[in-house]
Amino acid sequence: MSEDVIDWYGPDMATFGDRVAAAREAADMTQAQMARRLGVKKATVIGWEQDLSEPRANKLSMLSGLLNVSMRWLLTGEGDDMLVPAEADAPQDFSEVLKELRSMRETMRQQAERAALLEKKLRKLIESGAQ
């Protein structure tokens, strides 16, 4: 690999969960589909992708086979299984990226407000149940 090529999924750029999610998306599979094929719950797959847990050896083996990547690459990011994410292939101008970033920030703001409202409702329910 030449020095000017960025290893997007290598150990310095991505976590185990990042690599699982990227390989799953490259395989055009949803979290639910992957969970069903592996015989685990969707929450388990989400946990792997969010780096909250890692699969046992037998599931790791099944996972690498299902996603058509090596176990070594999933665990360490070493190897040539996936070098460049699909988004990095196409050049984008700064205004396009900035627009996407702003949209993302607005969505996050809205979700934070929604979470605050739900937390407030939950506290009221807890208080009314405690009395």
C-alpha positions in Angstrom: 0.0 0.0 0.0 1.4 3.4 -0.9 1.8 6.1 1.7 -0.7 8.4 0.0 -3.6 5.9 0.3 -5.6 6.2 3.5 -6.5 3.0 5.1 -10.0 4.1 6.3 -10.7 0.9 8.2 -7.2 0.3 9.6 -6.4 0.2 13.4 -5.6 4.0 13.5 -8.8 5.1 11.7 -11.6 2.7 12.8 -12.8 0.5 15.5 -14.0 -3.1 15.4 -17.6 -1.8 15.3 -16.8 0.6 12.5 -15.4 -2.3 10.4 -18.4 -4.5 11.1 -20.8 -1.8 10.1 -18.9 -0.9 7.0 -18.6 -4.6 5.9 -22.3 -5.1 6.6 -23.3 -2.1 4.5 -20.9 -3.2 1.7 -22.7 -6.5 1.8 -26.0 -4.6 1.4 -27.4 -6.1 4.6 -29.4 -4.5 7.4 -28.6 -5.1 11.1 -31.8 -7.2 11.4 -30.8 -9.3 8.3 -27.3 -9.9 9.7 -28.6 -10.8 13.1 -31.1 -13.3 11.7 -28.4 -14.9 9.6 -26.0 -15.2 12.5 -28.7 -16.4 14.9 -28.4 -13.5 17.3 -30.6 -10.6 18.4 -30.5 -7.3 16.5 -29.4 -5.7 19.8 -26.3 -7.9 19.8 -25.3 -6.6 16.3 -26.0 -3.1 17.4 -23.7 -3.7 20.4 -20.9 -5.0 18.2 -21.3 -2.0 15.8 -21.2 0.5 18.7 -18.2 -1.2 20.3 -20.2 -2.1 23.4 -19.3 -5.8 23.0 -17.5 -8.2 20.6 -18.6 -11.6 19.3 -17.3 -14.9 20.6 -14.9 -16.8 18.4 -17.6 -18.9 16.8 -19.7 -15.9 15.9 -16.7 -14.0 14.7 -15.9 -16.8 12.3 -19.5 -16.8 11.0 -19.4 -13.0 10.8 -16.3 -12.9 8.7 -17.7 -15.5 6.4 -21.0 -13.8 6.1 -19.4 -10.4 5.4 -16.7 -11.9 3.2 -13.8 -10.4 5.1 -11.1 -11.9 7.2 -11.3 -12.2 11.0 -7.9 -10.5 11.2 -9.3 -7.5 9.4 -12.4 -7.3 11.5 -10.3 -7.4 14.7 -7.3 -5.4 13.8 -8.0 -3.5 10.5 -4.9 -5.1 9.1 -5.1 -6.6 5.6 -6.7 -5.4 2.4 -10.3 -6.4 2.9 -11.8 -2.9 2.6 -9.5 0.0 1.9 -11.8 2.9 0.9 -15.4 3.5 2.0 -17.9 4.1 -0.9 -18.3 7.8 0.0 -14.6 8.4 -0.3 -14.5 7.2 -3.9 -16.5 10.1 -5.3 -15.0 13.6 -4.9 -17.2 16.0 -3.1 -17.0 19.7 -2.9 -16.8 21.6 0.4 -20.3 23.1 0.1 -21.8 19.6 -0.3 -20.0 18.3 2.7 -20.9 21.4 4.7 -24.6 21.1 3.8 -24.6 17.5 4.9 -22.9 18.4 8.1 -25.4 21.2 8.9 -28.3 18.8 8.2 -26.8 16.2 10.5 -26.3 18.8 13.3 -30.0 19.9 12.9 -31.2 16.3 13.1 -29.0 15.7 16.2 -30.4 18.9 17.8 -34.0 17.7 17.2 -33.2 14.3 18.6 -31.7 15.9 21.7 -34.8 17.9 22.2 -37.0 14.9 21.8 -34.9 12.9 24.3 -35.2 15.8 26.8 -39.0 15.8 26.4 -39.2 12.0 26.9 -37.0 12.3 30.0 -39.3 14.9 31.4 -42.3 12.7 30.8 -40.6 9.7 32.4 -39.7 11.7 35.5 -43.3 12.9 35.8 -44.5 9.3 35.5 -42.0 8.1 38.1 -43.0 10.9 40.5 -46.7 10.2 40.1 -46.2 6.5 40.6 -44.1 7.1 43.7 -46.8 9.1 45.5 
